[in-house]
Amino acid sequence: MNLITTLYNELEKLNQEDSITHSNMITISKIYYIYKRLCEIFQYDCRWYWAIDDQQLKDTIFDEELDISNIKEPKVVCSSFSKVYAELTDILLSGDENYDITLTNGEYSHCYANTYLKDGTIIKIDPIKDANDLFSVKKGLPMKGIQIESMDEDKTLLEEYALHKINYQNQNLYSQYLQLVRDELLNSKECNPKKANELFHYFKDTSNFKDMGLKEVNDLFLLSVFRITYKDAKDLGFKRLVLYDFSKKEVKLLFRIPKSENERENYCLSQEHGKITWEKIKEPVSLYIDNYRTISGEKKVYLKK
């Protein structure tokens, strides 16, 4: 994907027939749109989070320079997202009279970006550290990783206009959908193992995983379980094994799902060629894990609760 041409054409449509004369508001709307689209397009590279002992790979991921004119694999971490956003914004808004510059900030452990406007307004861009916008934006949940700092303007008004302009109203529609699922699946507040199993299969079979990576699917599952049952997944008996293959530089997630008081089902969540897949794994799980170790050639299996 060529992000430059794609977002240039989309911004041109966004700017058509705009009756607002306050040009600073228009500039901020463009920034919000770029941010939203990048959160929709990119997925978090979960190897940074789950490849626990592979420091060489983590260093490579952190230092990676993506070609914004030819995005082949839509995987990012904080550093690569910040660099992509800064480079793209400097190109797309170079002709905007209110725009000054975007700079990346941070250190080895975390990076973010700041966009500066000529009137002194600063827009901080950080979709990862204290937000989860690579997931939230895909489901229309409130954006938390973009913040406006302005001495002269009403920040709330600027944000409300920008969200309205890009047609992102933060209406939390997905949370409302999950409430409907709760009303449908749970006749009472109790969620026994049988109901937990039913909830998992409903999630697996009906959820839209478009443009999501493993971390986003995992986050969606945890959010869905909590909003439907008002309990954390681990409190309902759900368990997860993180499997990392050193030879393939690949992460998979093995979910252990309650079936009854004494039984479990096992599903492996993976992503191949951009597609999310669920594979049912027969007991004993140790056979699958041992086989995975044999493929990798190294004894690297981690349990993350």
Salt bridges, closest charged atoms under 4 A:
GLU10 OE1 - ARG37 NE 2.81
ASP18 OD2 - LYS165 NZ 3.04
GLU40 OE2 - LYS36 NZ 3.16
GLU40 OE1 - ARG37 NH1 2.84
ASP45 OD2 - ARG47 NH2 2.84
ASP53 OD2 - LYS300 NZ 3.18
ASP54 OD2 - LYS249 NZ 2.80
GLU65 OE2 - LYS83 NZ 3.38
ASP96 OD2 - LYS30 NZ 3.13
ASP126 OD2 - HIS110 NE2 2.88
GLU149 OE1 - LYS155 NZ 3.74
GLU153 OE2 - HIS22 NE2 3.18
GLU198 OE1 - LYS195 NZ 3.33
ASP205 OD1 - LYS204 NZ 2.76
ASP211 OD2 - LYS210 NZ 3.00
ASP219 OD2 - LYS215 NZ 2.90
GLU265 OE1 - HIS201 NE2 2.76
GLU265 OE2 - LYS280 NZ 3.21
GLU283 OE2 - ARG256 NH2 2.55
ASP290 OD1 - ARG293 NH1 3.77
